[in-house]
Amino acid sequence: MLRTGEPLYDYAAETAAQSSLVSPTPFTLPFMSPPYTALLFVPFSWFDYKTAFFLFLAFNLACLGLALFLLRPFTVTLDTKWRLTVAFIALSFLPLGIALIFGQLSVLLLLLYCACFVALQSGRPTLAGVFLALALIKFQIALPVALLFLLWRQWRFFAGFLTGAFALTLLSLRVTGAAATQAYLYSLLAMSQASSTGAGQTKYAIYSAEMPNLYGLLNTVFSGAPSSLYLTVLLSLLVLLWAALQRPSLPLALLAGILVSYHLYLYDFTLLLLPMLLILNTGIDLPLKGRLKAAFITCGLLAPAAFFLTDFNHDYLFALPLTALFLLSSGVLPETPANAQTQPAEPTPHTTTPA
């Protein structure tokens, strides 16, 4: 649609395009990412839908391979067990499989967060902030992460994030124009309001019971009552406050961002591979006790639990182990090096002593 000049964020136009290019349908899966994200799909639009799907699958697999390669200095212990341990852990994680099958951008986001983490551990916080800005593809996760780094007074990181976000805003305006950007903001508001009704959920394919975060859990448990929204806001603020009182850590901030995100699906749990692999690498050869033991066990439960919940009617229950992992991982996950604000440092597999 971008390549041929069709209006983005127009529900009727999106429905017509999906019906003609994919399959006839009365409802559509609307494009909800920022305008600059559409540029990623332009090369694939030159092919028919089936061919483009497999090309995008290959692109996602390449992103996964690069993400795991970037994490190699931080998964040394797992690699010593068997060279393919990390790859098999990742490929057996069901949310990743769902992301690959659905052709989602979660794998690209995993790569961006891994690059952000490596840049931080290497003493390049400004570059790390730029990587986070690129992850604004899912801004509902990236913005809480950026907020936590602001509260942690990581000024160079936040400056890089603002610079990247400003550049992407200008790019979006250049690509689609101010009218499309305004339509994007309007469509987000319209979908948010419509999702409170059954008809709106069907129209936009937004179901709270399929969201494994605080919003999905509380909205489903309280049947969409107004009190659920107030409680979600309160608990989200408490999550961010608790995280802000911990030492700076990108994996911890990512867990908080996933937990408090407004819009999330199970394939977005692909991002959990970053904190989970770091926790597993830390605890695989150490005597398990206290917080490390609990975090290690929680990581082990996240993957098999998916097999019991993937009818997509009870995914909101994943918010419970996600909350446990978030609370238990402080002191276990690598922290941002103190010298990241002054001079570069070589990356190290572990920067904290497990509790």
N, C-alpha and C positions, 0 to 999 in steps of 0.2 A: 504493500500500500504506500509505503514511503517512496519507493522507487518510481511508482507510476503516478504519484501525485494524488492518491486517494486520501481523504481526511482521516487522520488518526484520532482515536478517542471518540469516534462517532459510532454508537452502538449499532445503528441500522446499517451503516457501511461495513462494519466488522462482520455482522451477521451475513450480509450478502457475499462478502469475500470468502468467509468460511464455507458457506453453502456451495459456492461455485468451485472452490479450489480443493476442499477436503471432502465434505459430505453434506447433503441437505439437512438442515436442522432449524427448528424454530427459535432456539436459544444459542448463544455463542459464549465462548470463553474469552472475555475482553482482554485487551492488552493493557496491563496495569503498571508497567514499568515506566520510568522517566523517558522522555523523548529520545535522548542520546542512545538508549539501549536498542532502539530500532535499527541503528546502523549495523549492529552485529548481525542482523538477519538478512541484510541486503544481499550479500553474496549467495546465500542459500535460495533466495527468491528466483534465481535464474533457472532453477531446476524444478521438475514436478515435485509434488508434495512427498511422495514415497521416497524418491531419491534424496531429497533434502533432509528427510528424517534420518536416514542412515548416515548421511554426511555429518549431520549435527551430532549423531551418536558417536562418530569417530572423533569429532571435535571435543566432546565431553570426556571421552576416554583419554585423549591427549592431555586435557586439563588435569584429570585425575593423576595421570602418571607424573606430570610436572609438579603437582602439589606434593605428592609423596616423595619425589626427588628432593624438593626443597626442605622437607622435614628430616631427611636422612641424618644430619648431624645431631638431631634431637631424638632419634629412635634407635640409637646405637645398640642399646641393650636388647631390644626386640630383634634387631638384625643379626645379633650374634647367636640367637637361638636357631634361626634359619633365615636365609637371605630373602625369602618370599613371605616372611611372617606378616609384615606390615601390609603388603598387597592383599594377602588372603583375609586379613582382618577387615580391610576396607571393602573388598568385594563381597564379603559375607554380611555386611551391614545393610539390612533391608531398605532403609530410606534411600541409600545410594542407588540400589537397584530400581526403586520407584522413580527416582529422578532421571535415570538413564532411559527407562521405558517411556516416561511421559515427555521426554525431551525438555526438561526444565533447566534453568540457569543455575541451579544450586551447586553444580560441580565447578562451574566457573567462579562462583562466589567462594567456594572452598579454596580454590587456588589463590584468590585475592587475599583472603584472610591468612593463609599460610605465608604468602609473600609479605604481608604486613607484619606477621609475627617474626619472621626471619629478619626483616629489616630492623625491627625493634631490638632483637637480641644481638644484632650486629652493630648497634650504636648508630643507626640512621633513622631517627624518629621522624624527620621531615618527610623522607621517602615513604615511611610507613603510613603517615597520615594521608599521603596521596593515594596509596593503595586502598585505604579505607574509603576515600572519596569515590573511587571507582566502584566500590561495593554498594554505593547508594542505589544500585539496581534494585536492591531490597532495602529501601531507606528505613523501613520500620525496624530493622535490625541494626543498621549502621548508625543511626542517629543516637540511640541509647549508648552504644559503644563510644561514640565521639563525646557525648556528654560526660561519661565517666572519666575519660582522659582529661577533659577540661576540669572536672572536680579534683582530679589527681594532680592538677597543675603541670601537666605535661605540655608545656607551651609550644615547643617545636613540633611535636606531633599534631597538636590542634591547628597550628599555623599551616602545616602541610595539608591537613584535611580541608581547611577553609579555602586554601588556594586551589586545590583540586576541585572542590565543590563549585567554586566560582567559575572555573574554566569549563566545567561540564554544563553549568547553567547557560553560559554564553554559547556553547556548542549546541545545546538543545534549542535555544532561540534561533540560532543560525539555521539549523536543520529543518525545523518545523514551523518556525515563526511564533510570534507572541500569541496568536489566536489559538494555536494548537496547545501551547503550554497552559493557557487559560482553560481550554476544554479539558485538559488532563486534570487540573485541580478540581474542576467542576465534576468530572466523572468520578473522582475519588470520593467526593462528598456525597454524590448521588448514590453510589454503591454502598457507602457506609450507612446511609439512612435506609436504603431499601433492604439491607441485610437483616433488619429487625423484623421483617415480615416473611412469611413462608413463600409468597409469590416472588419477593425480591431475592430470596436465597436461591430459588430455582432459576430465576432469570440470569443471575450473575454467577451461579455455581459457588456461592459463599455459604458454607455450613459451619456453624460454630462447633458442632460435635466432631468435626474433622480437624479442628485446630488444636494441636498438642501444646498449648501455652496457657497462661493464666486466664486470658480472655475466653478461650474455648472451654476451659474447665468450669469457670464460674458461670458463664452464660448458659451452658448446658445444664449444669446442676440446678440452677435457679430458674430454668425455663425462660430465659430472656427477660426476666423482671428488671425494672430500672435499678433496683438495688444491686444487681450483679455488676452493672457498669461502675457504680460508685465503689464497690468492693474491689473491682479490678484495678481501678485507678489508685486506690489506697494501697493495695498490696504491691502494685508496681512501683510506687514511690518508696515503699519500705525496702523492696529488693534493690533499687538503685542506691538508696541511702546506705544499706548494709554493705553493698559492693564498694561504695565510695570510701568507706571506713577501712577497707582492706588495702594491702599494698598493690600498686599498679601491676596489672597482668592482663594482657590481651585475651588469653583463653577465658579468664574469669569474666571479663567484660562481655565477651561473646556469649557466654552462658546467660548472663543477665539480659543481654539484648534479645536473645531468642525467647527467654521466659516472658518478657514484658511486651514483646511485639504484638501489634494489634491484629495483623493478618499473617498467618503461618499455616503451612501444611506439612504432612509427614515427610515429604521429600526434602523440605528445608532442614530437617534433622541431619542431612548430609554434613552440615557444618559441625556437628558434634564430633566428627572424626578427628578434628584438631585437638580439642581438650582430651578426648578419650584416649587417643594414641599416646599423648604425653603422660597421662596418668598410668596407663598400662606399662609404658616404658620405665616409669619411675618405680613401680611397685612389683614388677615381674620377678625380681631377684632379691627383694628386701623382705625381712620379717614383717608380715602384715599385722599392724596393730593400730588402734585408734582411728583417726580420721582417714588415714591412707587406706586402711583395710575397708572401711565403709565405702569410700569413693571407688576403690578397685572393684568391689562387689557390685556396686551400682552400674559401673561400666559394663560388667559382665551380664547384667540383667537387661540392659536396654535393648540389645539385639534380639535375644530369644523372645522377649515380651511382645515384639512386633508381630510374631506369628499368630498371637491370640487376639490381636486388636485390629488387624488389617482388613476387616470388613468395612472400614471407613465409617463406622458408626460410633466407635468408642475411642477414637484417637485422642480425644481430649484427656483421657486418663494418663497419657504419656507426660502430662504436665507434672504429675506426682514424682516419678523418678527424675525428671529434669530438675525439679526444685531440690530434691535430695542431692543430686550431683552438684548443683550450684552451691549449696550450703556446705558441702563436705570438701569441695575442691580448693578452698582457700588454704594456703600453706602447702598444698601439694603441687599445684600448677606452677610453672616457671613464672617468675616475676620479671617486670621490665628492669633491666640493669640500671643502677643509679647513675652510671656514667653515660647513659644514653643521651643525657642533656648536655654533655660537655664534649667528649671525644669518642670516636668509634672504638668498639671492643670486639674481639673475636667471639663468635657464637659458641656457647657451651651447652652440652646436652641437658644439664640440670643447673638451675640457679637458686634452688631453695632446698632446704632440708626438710624432708617429709615429717609430718607430725607423728 
